[in-house]
Amino acid sequence: MMDVHTSDPEHTTTEQSHGERYVDSLNEEAWKIRNNDIERAALLTDESSTLAHRLGYQRGIAYSNLMLALRENFQGKYESALHRLFEALVLFEYTHDKRGCGRAYFLMGYGYWGTGEYDEGLAYMLKGLDIAQSADDSEVVMWCYYSLGVFYFDLNDFQQSLEHYEKSLLLARNLDNQFAEARALNGIGNVCIGIGESTRALQYLQESLNIAQTLGNQAAIVRALHDMAAVYVTSGDLSDALHLYEQSLEIREHIQQKQGIISTLLDLGKLYVRQHQTEKALEYLNRSLAIAEEINARPKLFRIHLVLSEVYEETGNIPRALWHYKTYSRVKDQVSGDEHNTRYKNLRTAFQAAKSQQEAEIIRLRNVELAEVNAQLHQAYKMVEKERTRSEQLLLNILPSKIAERLKSGERLIAEKFDCVTVMFIDLVKFTELSSENSAEEVVQMLNWIFSKFDGLSEHFGLEKIKTIGDSYMVASGLPTPREDHAK
């Protein structure tokens, strides 16, 4: 006899659903701890990526690609990172995941900037900011502002840089994100260095360092130390600067932060140039150049070539100096020539115009909504006013006007004693016979005519109609307003 094994579709679906939720939880946790626990974030990302591919879970693959690309950006593997991000973006756009799209554009902007493609970097970063704002992804909005602060600083646009760092700092504090707060403070410190305010720069950098040390975050600590060294260089305290640069290099090599290693090696080379230690300067500059070429870090490359050209010129090696200067000019034009600067300004202007148009449209829509609400309120007011008038009329029909006014003013128990009043009852003679001889309509018309005449007389003589019952009409004089001639 043959055993036949069949799978339970319901069980398979449940298992798939559990697997997808687990992938989502891994990706969320990895994103959450990415800045404070890089190693654990990497382990979680590897696990989520493997499981998502095994399940064929597209959303999980896309979000794990974000984290893998983030790691590769950190390592300077920009081309691989951009490839992953394009794959993720396709999946996010297919599933209409705005949050995912915003994060992908943000990381792509960072990747393009790292390779010196400034126009692409700025365009993608602005796009990421716009999408993150519409998706209410405040953390990514914060990091977009921070990154734009970095971008504008690299372009020597210190005013724009400061504005974006300050926006990032405000959001970081609102979100209680201390790592981001430290980075934003560090950025503001750099702007202060750029505009020649060394004392303020040290204050911001020290505040950044204090937060980073409290967190125990090596990436934030080393950034503050490196930039504090730059302040000491400008003030001529080269011994302290050298000590901090060496500390920075040790930490950056330990955490394998290639972009940071390039910067520290370059600055150490420049420091040794100032101290006229040519051999040491060339050693650090060439180490910096090798890593920059390895990861195609063009923004760093042209700066390294410029310093090398100056060193070789000083040593009399003119052919070598000329070669480095030509390379510097070529790479710099690729990164930040006049054409690129125009493109940056156009991108920023276009983005600001789009934001203004978007804000104007939001205001217009709000005005439309307010107009609709006002119209509804006006209609409701008219209905309430109509009902109020109707209620008052009913009240006046059954009560004296003064009593009605007192009830409207809030009195609930109204009882008064009148010593002298005159009450008159009027009955129609032979009303029963009249009723039997005439139709109901004729009787009602007759009563209406008679009582209307009585109402007119009552009003003329200041009497108060109390009530009508059938053919009886009851009227009083001397109440609710007392009068001496009530009997006349």
N, C-alpha and C positions, 0 to 999 in steps of 0.2 A: 504494500500500500504506500502511495506517495504522500508525503506531508506537503501541504500547500500553505505558505506563509503570506499573509496579506497585511498591509500597513493600515493603520487606523487614521483616516484623513483628519479627524478632529484632534487626535493626539499630535499629529505632525504639525497642524496649524498652531496648537497651543505651545509646542516646543519652539517653533519659529518665533512666536510672539514674545516668549520669555527671553529668547536669545537676543532679539532686537532691543528689548528694554535693557538688557544687560550691557549691550554695546553702547547704547545711549548713556547709561550711567558711567561707563568707563570714560567715554569722551568728555562728558561734563566735568568729571572729577579731574581729568588730565588738564583741561582748559583752566579750571579753577586754581590748580596748584602750579601751573607752568612756570611762574616767575619765582616761586619760593622753594620748590622741590623739583628741580629739573630732572634728576635721575628717576624719581618715582613717576613723574609725568611721562617720561620716555617709555617706561615699562608698561604703564597703562595704555599708552597709545599703540605700542606694538601688539598688545593683546587684543585691543579693540579692532585694529586693522585686520589682524589674522582672522578673527571671528566674523567680522562683517563680510569679508571676502568669501569665507566658507558658507555663510548664510545667503550670500547674494543680496545683502541688505545695502541698497544704494545710499540711503541717507547716512548710515553708519560709516560707509566707505568715505563719503564726502567729508564728514566731520573729522575722521581720523586723518585724512589727507591734510586738513588744516594744521593739525598738530605736528605731523611729519614735516610739513613745509616750514613751520615755525622753527623746528629743530635745525633744519637744513639752512635756513636763513641765518641762524645763530652761528652755524659752522662755516658760513660763507659759501655754501653750495647753492648759489642763487638760481642757476639754470634748472637744476633738479627741482628746487622748491617751486619755481614758476610753473613747471610742467605739472606738478601735483595740483597746484592751485587752479590752473585752467581746467583740469579734470573735475575738481570739486565744484567750480563755478558752473560748469555745464549741468551737473547733477542738481545743484541748488536752484538754478533757473528753471530746470525741468519740473521740479517739485514745488516751485513758487515759494521757496524758503528765503524770505527777505533777510532774516538774521544771518543765515549762512552766506548769502551773497555779500552782505556788508563786510563780514569778516574776511572773506576771500579777497575782495577788492582792497581792503586795508593791508593785508599781508603782501599782496602783489605790488602795491605801491612801495612798500618797504623793500621788497626784493629788487625792483627796478632801480630804486634810489641807490641801493648798495652797489650796483654795477655801473653807476654813473649815468644811467638813462633818466636824467632828471625830469624831462618833460613827461615821459610815461609814468614815472614814479609819482609826480604831482597829480597827474590826471586820475590815476587809479586811487590815490589817497583821498582826493576830493570826492570821488564817486563813492568810495567806502564810507566817508563821513556822511554824505547825503542819505545813503541807504540806511546806515546805522541810526541816524536821527529819526527817520520815518518808521523804523522798526522798534524804536524805544530801547535800543541796545546801548545803554548809557556807558558801559565799560569800554566798548569799542569806540564810541564817540570820544571818550576821554583819551584813549590811546591815539586816535587820529589827530586830535589837537596836539598831543605831545609830539607825534611824528612830524606834523607840519611845522612845529616849533624848531625841530632839528633841521628840516629841509630849508626853511627860511634863514636859519643861522648859517648853514653852509653857503647860502647865496649872499651872505653879508647883509641881509635885510633884517636888521636887529629889531626894528619896531614891530614888524609882522611876527617875528620869532617870539618876542616877549609877549605879545597879545595871545598867541596860541599856547605858550607855556602857562600863562596865567589862567586861561580857560581850563586847561588840563588840571592845574593845581586845584582850582575850585571844585571841579567834578571829583577829583581824587578824595578830597576832604569830605564832600557830601556822601560819597560811596564808602568812606572809611577804608580806602585802599592805601595803606601806608607805603607799599612798594612804589606805587605810581606817584604818591606824594613826594617821596624821596627823589624820584627821577625828574619830576617837574621842578623841584627846588634846585636840583643840579643844573637843569637847563637854564633857569633864570640866572644862576650863578655864572654860567658861561656867557650869557648875554652881557652881564656886568663886566666880565673880563674884556669882551669885545668892545665895549664903549669906554673902557679905561677906568672903571670904578672898582678897584681891587679890594678895598675894604668891604664894600657891600657884597662883592663876589665871595669872599671868604666866609661871611656870615651865612649866606645861603648854602654854600657848600658844606659848612660845618653842620648846619641844621640837617641837611641831606644825609651826611655821614652818621650823625647820631641816630636817625631813624633806621638807616641801613644796618648799623651795628646792633640795634635793638632787635631787628628782624633776623639778624645773622645771615643776611642775603649777600653772598659774595659778589654777584654782578653789580649790585647797587653800591657796595662798599668800594670796590675797585674803581668804579666810575668817579665817585667823589674824591678818592685819593689822587687819581690821575689828574683831575681838573684842579685840585688844590696845588698840585705840583706846578701847574701852568701859572698860577698866581704868583708863586714864589719865584718862578723864572722872570716874570715881568718886574718884580721888585728887586731882582738881583741876588736873591738868597738861593744861590745855585746848589749849595750843600744840602739844604732841606729838600729842594726840588729833586735832586738826584736820589735821595733816600726814598721819597714817595714814588718816584718813577720805578725804582727797582722793586719796591713792594708791589706796585701795580702789575708789573711784568710777571712776577712770580704767581700772583693770583690768576691772572688772565691765562697763563700757560696751563695752570692747574685745571681751570674750568674749560679750557680749549675754546676760548672766545677769539676767533681769528681776526675779526675786524679790530677788536680791542688790542690784540697783540701787535698788529701792524701800527696802530696809533702810538702805542707806548714805545716801540722800537724806533719809530720815526722821531719822536720827541727826545728820546735818549740820544739819538744821533745828533740832533740839532743842539742839544745841551753840550755834548762833547766838542762840537764845532766851536761853540762860544768859548770853551776852555782851551781851544787850540790843540786838542788831542785828536789829530786827524785819523790815526789808525783805528782808534776805538770808534770814532764817528763813522768811518766807512764800514766797520764790522756791523754795527747796529743798522745802518742804513741799508746795507746789502741784504741783511736778514729780513728787514721789513719789505724790501723790494721783491724778494723771492716769494713771500707769502701773498703779497698783493697781486703778483702775476699769476700765482696758482689759482686764486679765487676771482681773478679779473675785477679787483676792486679799483676801478678807474679813478674815483674821486681821491683815493689815497695815492694811486700811482703817479699822477702828474705832480703832486706835492713832493713825493720822494725824489723824482727825477730832477726837480728844480734844486733841491738841496744838494744832490749829488753833483749837479753841474757847477754849483758854487764852490763845493769842496775841491773838485778837480781843477777848477780855474785857479783857486788859491795855491794849489800845489804845483801849478805850471803845466798840468796835463791838459793842454788846450783841446786836442782832438777829442779826448774823452768828455771834457766839459761841454763841447759843442754838440756831441752826439746826445748827451743827456738833455741838453737844453732843447734840441729839436724834438726829442721824444716828449718832453714836457709840453711844448707848444702844441704838438699834434693831439695828444691825449686831452689836454685842457680844452682845446677847441671842440673836441668830440663831446665833452661833458658840459661845458659852460660858455660856449661862444655867444656872440651877439644874437644869432638866430634863436638859440635856446632861451636866452634871457627874454626875448620878445615873446616866445611861446609861453614861458612861465607867467608873464604878466597877463597875456591873453587868457590863459587858463583861469587865473585867479579872478580876472574881471568877469569872465563868462560865468564862473561859479557864483560870484557875488550877485550878478544880475539875475541868475536863475533863482537864487535864494530870495532875493527881493521880490521877484515875480511870484514866487511860491507864497511868501508872507503876505503879499498884497491880495492874492487869491483867497488865502485863509481869512483875512480881514473881511473881504467881500462876502464870502460865504457866511461868516458870522453875522454880518450886517443883514443879510437876507434872512437868516434864522431869527435874528432879533426883530426884524420887521414882521415876520410871520407870528412870532410870539406876541408882539404888541397888538397885532390885528386880532389875535385870539383873545387877548386880555380885554381889548376894547369891546369885542362882541360879548364876552362874558359879563363885563361891567354893565352893558346895556340891558342884558337879560336880568341881572341882579337888580338894576335900577327899576326895571319894569315890574318885577315881582315886589320890590319894596313899595312902589307906588300903589300897586294893587292891594297889598296887605294893609297899607295905611287907609286906603279907601274903604276896605272892609271894616277896619277898626272904627272909622268915623261913622260908618253906617249903623253900627250897633252901640256906640258909646259917644257921650258928649266929647267935643273936641278937646276940652281941657283935660279930661280924664285920659283920653287917648294920648295926649302929649306927655302926661306924667308916666304912663306905662312905657312909652317909648324912651323916656329918659332913664328908666331903670327901676322905677318903683314897682313893687310886686303886690303889696297889701295896701289897698286904698279903701279906707272906711272913714266917713265923715258924718257928723250929726248936724242937721239943720232944724232950728226951732220953728221957723215960720216959712212954710211953702204952700203953694196952692197946686192941687192936682186935679185935672179935669179928664173925665172919661166921656167919650162920644160914641154913641151907638146909632146905627142907621135904623130908622123906623121901618117895619115890615120888610126887613131884609130877606127873611126866609121866603116870603111870598114872591119877592122880586127874583130870587134865585131860582125858584121853581118855574117861573114864567119866561125866563131868559136863558139863553145858552151860556155855557161856562165862559166862553170867550167874551161875551157881552158883559157878564158880571165882573170879570177881571178888568176889562176896560173901564167900567163904571167906577170900580173901587180905586183904580189907578188915578183916574181923573179927580175924584173926590179927595183922596189922600194927598195928591200933589198940591191941591188948593190949600189943604190944611198945613202942609209943609211950608208953603209960601207965607201963610199967615203966622205960623210959629216963628219963622225966621224974622218976619217984620216986627213982631211984638217981643222978640227976645225970649221966646219960650223954648223949652227943651223937650223934643219928642222922646218919649221913653220907649214905646213899642206899639205895634199894631197886631191885633189878633182877630183874624176873620174880618168882621165889619166894625170892630172896635178900634178906637184911636185914643191912645193915652199920652197926655202932655202935661208938663209940670212947669211952674214958674217959681223962681227963687232958688233954684239949684241948677248946676253946681255953683253958680255965682249968686250969692245972697243979694236980695233987693227989697226995698221997703214997700214998693207998690206991686208986690207979687199978686195981690188979689184983684187988681184992676184989670 
